[in-house]
Amino acid sequence: MYALRKVITAMLLALACTANAETITVLDADKVQHKIRLADIDAPEKNQAFGNRSKESLSALAFDKTVNVETSKRDRYGQQVGKVLVNGQDVNLMQVERGMAWFSTPI
């Protein structure tokens, strides 16, 4: 298991919903891209009902903003899994509160 680490990012580059999870791609201070799967939540895929609305919601919360990512593990595809914070607010939780994602059992 990977030790808890913090990836401090300059801005959010792009957003994408993938099968069974929300993911974002962030650009760190060294201009390195990191694909992050949002921990403990699941969301509809873009071809499912509300998939595009979920993606738009995530974009409104985080796109082009400075974010902190707390990550301590990787999923079975090697993606980092973490909590995304914007101004100290948990984006993962905000997506659930907005009804755009639901709690999912941790990996």
Backbone as CSV, one residue per row, in Angstrom:
resi,resn,N_x,N_y,N_z,CA_x,CA_y,CA_z,C_x,C_y,C_z
1,MET,0.839,-1.174,0.000,0.000,0.000,0.000,0.886,1.241,0.000
2,TYR,0.447,2.287,-0.653,1.223,3.506,-0.768,1.027,4.371,0.477
3,ALA,2.094,5.003,0.917,2.020,5.899,2.070,1.180,7.114,1.692
4,LEU,0.464,7.669,2.680,-0.343,8.850,2.435,0.551,9.984,1.961
5,ARG,0.153,10.609,0.866,0.914,11.748,0.368,-0.044,12.771,-0.182
6,LYS,0.405,13.974,-0.301,-0.414,15.052,-0.799,0.161,15.535,-2.116
7,VAL,-0.657,15.641,-3.118,-0.252,16.195,-4.400,-0.887,17.581,-4.475
8,ILE,-0.078,18.616,-4.446,-0.597,19.971,-4.542,-0.540,20.386,-5.999
9,THR,-1.665,20.814,-6.520,-1.744,21.073,-7.945,-1.928,22.543,-8.246
10,ALA,-1.503,22.932,-9.420,-1.635,24.310,-9.861,-3.033,24.583,-10.392
11,MET,-3.537,23.684,-11.188,-4.899,23.849,-11.683,-5.420,22.526,-12.221
12,LEU,-6.690,22.471,-12.359,-7.315,21.288,-12.928,-7.274,21.421,-14.435
13,LEU,-6.718,20.417,-15.102,-6.578,20.459,-16.553,-7.827,20.003,-17.282
14,ALA,-8.328,18.847,-16.917,-9.443,18.280,-17.663,-10.267,17.412,-16.737
15,LEU,-11.468,17.154,-17.136,-12.361,16.306,-16.356,-12.884,15.202,-17.246
16,ALA,-13.063,14.036,-16.666,-13.648,12.940,-17.432,-14.369,11.991,-16.503
17,CYS,-15.499,11.509,-16.925,-16.182,10.441,-16.201,-15.787,9.139,-16.877
18,THR,-15.374,8.175,-16.096,-15.054,6.870,-16.648,-15.991,5.843,-16.041
19,ALA,-15.927,4.647,-16.553,-16.827,3.597,-16.084,-16.752,3.443,-14.575
20,ASN,-17.895,3.564,-13.925,-18.046,3.302,-12.501,-17.274,4.223,-11.574
21,ALA,-16.763,5.331,-12.058,-16.058,6.239,-11.157,-15.885,7.599,-11.802
22,GLU,-15.763,8.611,-10.983,-15.411,9.919,-11.489,-13.904,10.053,-11.403
23,THR,-13.335,10.619,-12.430,-11.901,10.861,-12.433,-11.632,12.278,-12.905
24,ILE,-10.511,12.803,-12.474,-10.053,14.098,-12.959,-8.580,13.973,-13.299
25,THR,-8.119,14.850,-14.149,-6.699,14.934,-14.454,-6.220,16.272,-13.942
26,VAL,-5.191,16.250,-13.110,-4.659,17.483,-12.535,-3.232,17.696,-13.004
27,LEU,-2.842,18.941,-13.017,-1.496,19.334,-13.392,-0.804,19.837,-12.137
28,ASP,0.328,19.227,-11.750,1.008,19.660,-10.540,1.951,20.827,-10.822
29,ALA,2.626,21.307,-9.797,3.512,22.468,-9.909,4.648,22.234,-10.899
30,ASP,5.023,20.978,-11.122,6.081,20.646,-12.074,5.519,20.377,-13.470
31,LYS,4.229,20.686,-13.671,3.554,20.489,-14.957,3.422,19.020,-15.345
32,VAL,3.332,18.149,-14.348,3.130,16.719,-14.565,1.642,16.423,-14.359
33,GLN,1.051,15.679,-15.305,-0.354,15.317,-15.200,-0.526,14.092,-14.304
34,HIS,-1.580,14.116,-13.500,-1.942,12.989,-12.633,-3.422,12.701,-12.844
35,LYS,-3.753,11.455,-13.175,-5.148,11.049,-13.288,-5.569,10.546,-11.918
36,ILE,-6.603,11.156,-11.355,-7.057,10.852,-10.002,-8.490,10.325,-10.059
37,ARG,-8.696,9.180,-9.458,-10.049,8.646,-9.286,-10.570,9.155,-7.956
38,LEU,-11.757,9.750,-7.937,-12.312,10.302,-6.714,-12.699,9.167,-5.768
39,ALA,-12.117,9.193,-4.584,-12.286,8.125,-3.601,-13.713,8.062,-3.064
40,ASP,-14.166,6.848,-2.851,-15.396,6.537,-2.111,-16.684,7.006,-2.783
41,ILE,-16.612,7.396,-4.075,-17.841,7.758,-4.764,-17.898,7.062,-6.116
42,ASP,-19.096,6.984,-6.633,-19.349,6.440,-7.959,-20.338,7.385,-8.620
43,ALA,-20.322,7.437,-9.937,-21.202,8.346,-10.665,-21.615,7.702,-11.969
44,PRO,-22.705,8.203,-12.559,-23.129,7.624,-13.832,-22.109,7.903,-14.926
45,GLU,-21.995,6.950,-15.853,-21.136,7.146,-17.017,-21.794,8.173,-17.929
46,LYS,-20.997,8.751,-18.834,-21.537,9.822,-19.675,-22.684,9.370,-20.560
47,ASN,-22.759,8.089,-20.903,-23.857,7.601,-21.740,-25.062,7.148,-20.917
48,GLN,-25.009,7.306,-19.600,-26.123,6.946,-18.727,-26.877,8.213,-18.324
49,ALA,-28.089,8.022,-17.814,-28.876,9.153,-17.339,-28.073,9.960,-16.319
50,PHE,-28.045,11.255,-16.474,-27.369,12.216,-15.606,-25.842,12.155,-15.664
51,GLY,-25.277,11.351,-16.565,-23.829,11.278,-16.691,-23.208,12.619,-17.051
52,ASN,-23.780,13.287,-18.049,-23.246,14.594,-18.441,-23.472,15.644,-17.362
53,ARG,-24.592,15.579,-16.681,-24.868,16.540,-15.596,-23.894,16.343,-14.446
54,SER,-23.548,15.094,-14.147,-22.577,14.818,-13.100,-21.215,15.403,-13.469
55,LYS,-20.820,15.201,-14.716,-19.551,15.741,-15.194,-19.559,17.273,-15.147
56,GLU,-20.654,17.896,-15.559,-20.772,19.355,-15.515,-20.682,19.869,-14.083
57,SER,-21.285,19.140,-13.157,-21.234,19.521,-11.748,-19.796,19.478,-11.226
58,LEU,-19.106,18.392,-11.538,-17.707,18.266,-11.117,-16.861,19.376,-11.730
59,SER,-17.112,19.679,-12.973,-16.384,20.748,-13.652,-16.621,22.092,-12.963
60,ALA,-17.866,22.373,-12.619,-18.188,23.629,-11.949,-17.488,23.742,-10.600
61,LEU,-17.308,22.619,-9.936,-16.656,22.623,-8.623,-15.140,22.779,-8.705
62,ALA,-14.509,22.229,-9.755,-13.060,22.122,-9.711,-12.289,22.623,-10.926
63,PHE,-12.932,22.764,-12.070,-12.185,23.105,-13.282,-11.503,24.465,-13.155
64,ASP,-10.220,24.496,-13.535,-9.413,25.718,-13.556,-9.254,26.334,-12.169
65,LYS,-9.297,25.498,-11.141,-9.113,25.956,-9.767,-7.891,25.270,-9.167
66,THR,-7.311,25.897,-8.175,-6.232,25.262,-7.434,-6.855,24.206,-6.524
67,VAL,-6.320,22.991,-6.575,-6.855,21.893,-5.769,-5.734,21.213,-5.004
68,ASN,-6.096,20.579,-3.907,-5.215,19.669,-3.187,-5.814,18.284,-3.342
69,VAL,-4.952,17.302,-3.544,-5.409,15.927,-3.667,-4.727,15.109,-2.591
70,GLU,-5.524,14.452,-1.757,-4.994,13.548,-0.745,-5.202,12.130,-1.248
71,THR,-4.115,11.421,-1.433,-4.207,10.073,-1.985,-3.302,9.131,-1.223
72,SER,-3.752,7.887,-1.084,-2.955,6.899,-0.352,-2.980,5.524,-1.004
73,LYS,-3.668,5.404,-2.140,-3.753,4.084,-2.782,-3.952,4.233,-4.272
74,ARG,-3.875,3.106,-4.962,-4.128,3.038,-6.404,-5.209,1.988,-6.643
75,ASP,-5.970,2.184,-7.712,-6.986,1.198,-8.058,-6.370,0.089,-8.900
76,ARG,-7.185,-0.844,-9.333,-6.662,-1.995,-10.081,-6.098,-1.618,-11.444
77,TYR,-6.365,-0.386,-11.898,-5.819,0.086,-13.166,-4.573,0.954,-12.970
78,GLY,-4.144,1.088,-11.721,-2.958,1.877,-11.422,-3.210,3.355,-11.221
79,GLN,-4.481,3.786,-11.289,-4.800,5.197,-11.064,-4.730,5.511,-9.572
80,GLN,-4.277,6.712,-9.262,-4.307,7.166,-7.879,-5.760,7.393,-7.476
81,VAL,-6.093,7.044,-6.245,-7.438,7.220,-5.712,-7.319,8.220,-4.570
82,GLY,-8.121,9.279,-4.600,-7.967,10.277,-3.557,-9.154,11.192,-3.379
83,LYS,-8.991,12.057,-2.396,-9.980,13.079,-2.080,-9.478,14.391,-2.661
84,VAL,-10.338,15.105,-3.366,-9.993,16.376,-3.986,-10.587,17.499,-3.142
85,LEU,-9.752,18.456,-2.819,-10.180,19.593,-2.008,-9.993,20.889,-2.789
86,VAL,-11.017,21.735,-2.788,-10.950,23.070,-3.366,-11.273,24.042,-2.241
87,ASN,-10.322,24.912,-1.933,-10.495,25.846,-0.802,-10.891,25.110,0.476
88,GLY,-10.319,23.938,0.680,-10.576,23.152,1.884,-11.870,22.361,1.866
89,GLN,-12.663,22.488,0.804,-13.927,21.764,0.729,-13.764,20.479,-0.071
90,ASP,-14.347,19.413,0.411,-14.258,18.079,-0.164,-15.160,17.974,-1.397
91,VAL,-14.551,17.968,-2.577,-15.303,17.893,-3.836,-16.037,16.560,-3.953
92,ASN,-15.412,15.474,-3.489,-16.055,14.164,-3.540,-17.398,14.221,-2.795
93,LEU,-17.372,14.735,-1.572,-18.575,14.842,-0.753,-19.590,15.793,-1.385
94,MET,-19.115,16.881,-1.957,-20.025,17.843,-2.578,-20.781,17.224,-3.752
95,GLN,-20.122,16.346,-4.501,-20.805,15.657,-5.604,-21.936,14.771,-5.066
96,VAL,-21.696,14.110,-3.941,-22.738,13.274,-3.324,-23.876,14.167,-2.814
97,GLU,-23.532,15.264,-2.147,-24.552,16.170,-1.615,-25.407,16.768,-2.734
98,ARG,-24.832,16.990,-3.890,-25.567,17.529,-5.032,-26.411,16.466,-5.746
99,GLY,-26.255,15.209,-5.353,-26.986,14.125,-6.004,-26.370,13.705,-7.328
100,MET,-25.116,14.071,-7.570,-24.440,13.768,-8.823,-23.533,12.544,-8.726
101,ALA,-23.425,11.970,-7.544,-22.648,10.757,-7.298,-23.226,10.115,-6.043
102,TRP,-22.791,8.920,-5.764,-23.241,8.234,-4.563,-22.040,7.608,-3.872
103,PHE,-22.200,7.366,-2.578,-21.145,6.733,-1.802,-20.921,5.330,-2.335
104,SER,-19.654,4.963,-2.455,-19.283,3.635,-2.932,-18.309,3.045,-1.929
105,THR,-18.424,1.756,-1.716,-17.515,1.075,-0.793,-16.079,1.296,-1.215
106,PRO,-15.196,1.671,-0.282,-13.793,1.885,-0.622,-13.164,0.653,-1.244
107,ILE,-12.177,0.912,-2.089,-11.445,-0.177,-2.767,-10.605,-0.926,-1.760
